[in-house]
Amino acid sequence: MYQMYSKKIRKSKLKNYIYNKLLLSSAIMIGLYSPSNIVSQPLINPKFNEINNFQYSNKSFVTKAVEKTGSSVVTIETQKYIKKRKFPRDSQIFSDPFFERFFGLDLPNENQPSIEQSQGSGFIFADGLVMTNAHVVNGSDYVIVGLTNGKKLKGKLIGQDSFTDLAVLKIEGKGPWPKAKLGDSTKIKVGDWAIAVGNPFGLENTVTLGIISNLKRNVTQLGIYDKKLELIQTDAAINPGNSGGPLLNSNGEVIGINTLIRSGPGAGLSFAIPINRAKEIAYQIINNGKVIHPMIGISLKNESNFATNKNAVIVDYVVPNSPAEKSGIMVDDIIIEVGNKDIEIASDVISQISKNGINKEINILLKRRNKFIRVNVLPTDIRNLQNK
């Protein structure tokens, strides 16, 4: 009995030994065939850290755009010598509070010569040449151009065009100069990114971001009648001192020149001169010293017919003794075609006449009452109309 019982115990121990050995062998085999990183991989994945570091170090498109063009943006400081006012010190005009408010005449003791200082922005677009707004430098006696490296150099006015609010300066110094890359404003679309760069309130290289809100915005829609502009509208903030600075696309190319902000009701709207138009004006200034603006001597108005959903461009005024009057164009004529282009809005007329120039006649199709009339008109420069 004892021997039989001992044999059973030995058999049981042997079975347990074999079972445990099999379990150990299986565990070893699983370990051999399983990927080592399952058991050895740390809790924090180093690749995750690499991705995070890449994301945080990657530059935004705004940063890249500004890095391309930011060095070409300049500060323009102007000084204007204000002569002594011609009012006598005992003039009663100083004691009239209405004239004080209306003309800004504060106190008689301010009736002294002074220097008026102002500031704007601009950008270098060619060797030593700066593009900016005409209103930034208009009437200035002294111009200083400040570079992003801290240097300040004297600037010479090459020329300006008040009708398009554009001016070109020459930096009096030696280069090389950081130049902005000019884009193509005909390729921009509503909804594209818009990056405004300038020096508002003297704060250099200030950047604001927005989108293109509208294209071909006529300044007459803004109540401005002494300019000849179709502007890019953007919601990128343009503050005082930004005037003349570049409006960039997402690639850092200049697509416009910041020129106008809307204050009061509707504030928050900003406007820029399309760069294609600005280039055309700038090179006329450089090559000819002035800009030719072909005109025929009419003002226009748009009228919409809600029943037909069509727009009509109507002659609202004809300048006496102008090319338009000489050709027989009359008030209330509807303009159908100019230079074989169908007319939908007033800016189409202006565009076609500008393209035509002043050296050849342009054909215009009119509708007067129920008759269609064709006339040939020879445009003239706008200055000739002002002198009449």
C-alpha positions in Angstrom: 0.0 0.0 0.0 2.7 2.4 0.9 4.6 1.6 -2.3 1.4 2.1 -4.4 0.7 5.4 -2.7 4.3 6.6 -3.2 4.0 5.7 -6.9 0.8 7.8 -7.3 2.5 10.7 -5.6 5.5 10.4 -7.9 3.3 10.2 -11.0 1.3 13.3 -9.8 4.5 15.3 -9.3 5.8 14.2 -12.7 2.6 15.4 -14.3 2.8 18.7 -12.5 6.5 19.1 -13.5 5.7 18.3 -17.2 2.7 20.7 -17.1 4.7 23.5 -15.6 7.6 22.9 -18.1 5.1 23.1 -21.0 3.7 26.4 -19.6 7.2 27.8 -19.3 8.1 26.7 -22.8 4.9 28.3 -24.2 5.7 31.6 -22.5 9.2 31.6 -23.9 7.9 30.8 -27.4 5.3 33.6 -27.2 8.0 36.0 -26.1 10.2 34.9 -29.1 7.4 35.4 -31.7 5.8 38.5 -30.2 7.2 42.0 -31.3 9.6 43.2 -28.7 8.2 46.7 -28.6 5.0 45.3 -27.1 6.8 44.5 -23.8 9.6 47.0 -24.0 8.0 50.1 -25.5 7.9 53.1 -23.0 4.6 54.7 -22.1 5.5 57.9 -23.9 6.1 57.3 -27.7 9.2 59.3 -28.8 7.6 59.6 -32.3 4.7 61.4 -30.7 7.1 63.9 -29.3 8.8 64.3 -32.8 5.4 65.1 -34.4 4.5 67.6 -31.6 7.9 69.3 -32.0 7.4 69.5 -35.7 3.9 71.0 -35.3 5.1 73.6 -32.9 8.2 74.6 -34.9 6.4 74.7 -38.3 5.8 78.3 -39.4 2.4 79.6 -40.4 1.8 80.9 -43.9 1.4 84.4 -42.5 4.9 84.2 -41.0 6.4 82.9 -44.2 4.6 85.6 -46.3 5.9 88.4 -44.0 9.4 87.0 -44.0 9.5 87.2 -47.8 8.3 90.9 -48.0 8.6 92.4 -44.5 12.2 93.7 -45.0 11.0 95.7 -48.0 8.4 97.7 -46.0 9.6 101.1 -45.0 8.4 103.9 -42.8 7.9 107.3 -44.5 8.3 110.3 -42.2 7.4 113.7 -43.7 7.8 117.3 -42.7 5.9 120.3 -44.0 6.8 123.8 -43.2 3.6 125.7 -42.2 4.0 129.5 -42.8 2.5 132.1 -40.6 -1.2 132.5 -41.1 -2.2 135.6 -43.0 -4.8 136.7 -40.4 -3.9 139.8 -38.4 -3.5 139.1 -34.7 -6.5 141.4 -33.8 -8.7 139.7 -36.5 -12.2 139.1 -35.2 -12.2 135.7 -36.9 -10.2 134.3 -34.0 -13.0 135.2 -31.5 -15.7 133.5 -33.5 -16.2 130.0 -32.1 -17.8 128.8 -35.3 -14.7 129.6 -37.3 -12.5 128.1 -34.6 -14.3 124.8 -34.9 -14.7 124.8 -38.7 -11.2 125.9 -39.7 -9.3 124.6 -36.7 -8.1 128.0 -35.6 -7.4 127.4 -31.9 -5.7 130.4 -30.4 -4.2 133.6 -31.8 -0.8 132.8 -30.2 -0.6 129.8 -32.5 -0.5 132.1 -35.4 3.2 131.3 -35.8 5.4 129.3 -38.3 5.6 125.6 -37.5 6.7 122.3 -38.9 3.9 119.7 -39.4 5.1 116.1 -39.2 3.3 113.0 -40.3 4.0 109.3 -41.0 3.0 106.6 -43.4 4.2 103.4 -45.0 5.6 102.2 -48.3 7.6 99.4 -49.8 10.6 99.0 -52.1 9.6 97.6 -55.5 12.7 98.3 -57.6 16.3 99.4 -56.9 16.0 102.3 -54.5 12.4 103.0 -55.6 9.5 103.2 -53.1 5.8 103.0 -53.8 3.4 104.7 -51.5 0.2 106.8 -51.4 0.2 110.3 -52.8 -1.6 111.6 -49.7 1.3 110.3 -47.5 3.9 112.7 -49.2 1.6 115.4 -50.7 3.0 118.9 -50.0 5.9 117.6 -48.0 9.1 119.7 -47.9 11.3 116.9 -46.4 10.9 113.1 -46.6 12.8 110.5 -44.6 12.6 106.7 -45.5 13.2 104.4 -42.6 14.4 100.8 -43.3 13.7 97.8 -41.1 17.4 97.5 -40.2 17.1 100.9 -38.4 18.7 103.1 -41.1 17.0 106.3 -42.0 17.8 107.9 -45.4 16.5 110.9 -47.3 13.8 110.3 -49.9 13.3 112.3 -53.1 9.8 112.5 -54.6 10.0 111.3 -58.2 6.3 112.1 -58.9 2.8 111.6 -57.7 -0.7 111.2 -59.2 -3.5 112.5 -57.1 -6.2 110.8 -59.2 -5.0 107.4 -58.2 -3.4 108.4 -54.9 0.0 107.0 -55.9 3.5 108.3 -55.5 7.0 107.1 -56.2 10.1 108.0 -54.1 13.8 107.5 -54.7 16.0 106.6 -51.7 19.1 108.7 -51.7 21.7 106.0 -50.7 23.4 102.9 -51.9 21.9 99.4 -52.0 21.5 96.6 -52.3 17.8 97.0 -51.3 15.3 94.4 -50.1 12.6 94.3 -52.8 9.1 93.2 -52.5 7.8 90.5 -55.0 4.9 92.0 -56.9 1.9 89.6 -57.6 -0.9 89.7 -60.1 -4.1 91.4 -58.7 -6.2 90.0 -61.6 -5.8 86.5 -60.1 -7.1 87.3 -56.6 -10.6 86.2 -55.7 -13.1 87.1 -53.0 -12.4 84.9 -49.9 -8.6 84.8 -50.5 -6.3 85.6 -47.6 -5.2 89.2 -47.3 -2.2 90.2 -45.1 -1.7 94.0 -44.4 1.8 95.1 -43.4 2.6 98.7 -42.4 3.7 101.0 -39.6 0.6 102.2 -37.9 1.2 104.9 -35.2 5.0 104.4 -35.9 4.9 100.7 -34.8 7.1 99.1 -37.5 6.1 96.0 -39.4 2.7 95.5 -37.8 0.8 92.7 -39.5 -3.0 92.1 -39.7 -4.8 89.3 -41.3 -8.2 89.1 -43.1 -9.7 88.1 -46.4 -10.5 89.7 -49.7 -14.1 91.0 -49.2 -14.8 92.5 -52.6 -13.1 93.4 -55.9 -13.4 96.4 -58.2 -15.0 98.6 -55.5 -15.6 102.0 -57.1 -14.6 104.9 -54.9 -17.7 106.8 -55.8 -19.6 104.2 -53.8 -17.7 105.5 -50.8 -18.6 109.1 -51.5 -15.2 110.0 -53.0 -15.5 111.9 -56.3 -12.0 113.4 -56.8 -10.2 110.1 -57.3 -10.1 107.6 -60.2 -9.9 104.3 -58.5 -11.3 100.8 -58.3 -10.2 99.3 -55.0 -9.8 95.9 -53.4 -11.9 95.7 -50.2 -10.6 93.7 -47.3 -11.4 93.2 -43.6 -7.7 93.1 -42.7 -7.3 96.1 -40.3 -5.6 99.1 -41.8 -4.9 101.8 -39.2 -3.5 105.3 -39.5 0.1 105.0 -40.7 -0.6 101.9 -42.7 -1.3 104.0 -45.8 1.1 103.1 -48.6 2.1 99.7 -47.1 1.6 96.5 -49.0 -1.4 94.1 -49.0 0.0 90.6 -49.4 -1.4 87.3 -50.6 -0.7 84.0 -48.8 2.5 83.6 -50.8 3.9 86.9 -49.6 3.4 88.7 -53.0 2.1 92.3 -53.1 -1.4 92.4 -54.5 -2.4 95.9 -53.4 -1.4 99.1 -51.7 -3.2 100.0 -48.5 -4.8 103.3 -49.1 -8.2 103.9 -47.3 -10.1 103.0 -44.2 -13.8 103.5 -43.6 -14.4 105.4 -40.3 -17.7 106.1 -38.6 -20.7 103.9 -39.7 -19.4 100.8 -41.4 -16.0 101.1 -39.8 -13.8 98.1 -40.2 -13.7 98.2 -44.0 -10.3 98.7 -45.6 -9.4 99.3 -49.2 -6.3 98.9 -51.3 -5.2 99.9 -54.8 -4.7 96.8 -57.0 -1.0 96.2 -57.7 -1.4 95.9 -61.5 -3.0 99.3 -61.6 -0.3 100.7 -59.2 2.5 99.3 -61.4 1.1 100.9 -64.5 0.8 104.3 -62.7 4.3 104.0 -61.1 6.0 103.3 -64.4 4.2 106.2 -66.1 5.4 108.5 -63.3 9.0 107.1 -63.6 9.1 107.3 -67.4 7.0 110.4 -68.2 6.8 112.3 -64.9 3.1 112.3 -65.1 0.1 110.0 -65.7 -2.4 110.3 -68.5 -6.0 109.7 -67.6 -8.2 109.4 -70.7 -11.7 110.9 -70.3 -14.5 112.0 -72.6 -16.2 114.4 -70.1 -19.3 112.6 -68.7 -20.5 111.4 -65.3 -22.5 108.2 -65.1 -25.1 106.6 -62.9 -26.2 103.0 -62.6 -29.9 102.2 -62.6 -31.3 98.8 -61.8 -34.6 97.4 -63.2 -35.8 94.9 -60.6 -38.5 93.6 -62.9 -36.0 92.6 -65.6 -33.1 92.2 -63.2 -30.9 94.3 -65.6 -28.7 97.3 -65.0 -28.5 100.4 -67.2 -25.6 102.9 -67.3 -27.0 106.4 -67.9 -25.2 109.6 -68.7 -25.9 111.9 -65.8 -23.9 115.0 -66.8 -21.9 116.2 -69.8 -19.0 118.6 -69.4 -19.4 121.6 -71.6 -17.1 121.7 -74.6 -15.8 118.2 -73.8 -15.2 115.4 -76.3 -18.5 113.9 -75.3 -20.5 117.0 -76.0 -18.7 117.6 -79.3 -19.6 114.0 -80.4 -23.3 114.5 -79.6 -23.6 112.6 -76.3 -26.5 113.9 -74.2 -27.8 113.6 -70.6 -30.1 110.5 -70.1 -28.4 108.6 -73.0 -28.0 104.9 -72.1 -24.6 103.5 -72.9 -24.9 100.1 -74.5 -21.4 99.5 -75.9 -17.9 101.1 -75.6 -15.2 99.8 -78.0 -17.4 96.8 -78.9 -17.7 95.7 -75.2 -21.1 95.4 -73.7 -21.6 97.7 -70.8 -23.1 96.4 -67.5 -21.8 98.9 -64.9 -20.3 102.4 -65.0 -16.8 101.2 -64.3 -16.9 99.2 -67.6 -17.1 102.6 -69.4 -14.2 104.0 -67.5 -12.1 100.9 -68.1 -12.6 100.8 -71.8 -11.9 104.5 -72.3 -8.7 104.2 -70.2 -7.5 101.2 -72.3 -8.2 103.2 -75.5 -5.9 106.1 -74.6 -6.0 109.6 -75.9 -4.5 109.1 -79.4 -7.4 107.4 -81.1 -11.2 107.6 -81.3 -13.4 105.1 -79.5 -16.8 103.9 -80.8 -19.8 104.2 -78.4 -23.2 102.8 -78.9 -26.0 104.7 -77.2 -29.7 104.3 -76.8 -31.7 107.5 -76.8 -35.4 107.0 -76.2 -36.2 104.1 -78.7 -33.3 104.8 -81.1 -29.8 103.4 -81.2 -27.0 105.9 -82.0 -23.3 105.3 -82.7 -20.8 108.0 -82.1 -17.0 108.3 -82.3 -15.3 110.1 -79.5 -11.6 111.2 -79.1 -10.8 111.0 -75.3 -8.6 113.7 -73.8 -6.5 113.8 -70.6 -8.6 114.7 -67.5 -6.5 117.7 -66.8 -7.6 119.3 -70.1 -11.2 119.0 -68.9 -10.4 120.7 -65.6 -8.8 123.6 -67.4 -11.9 124.3 -69.4 
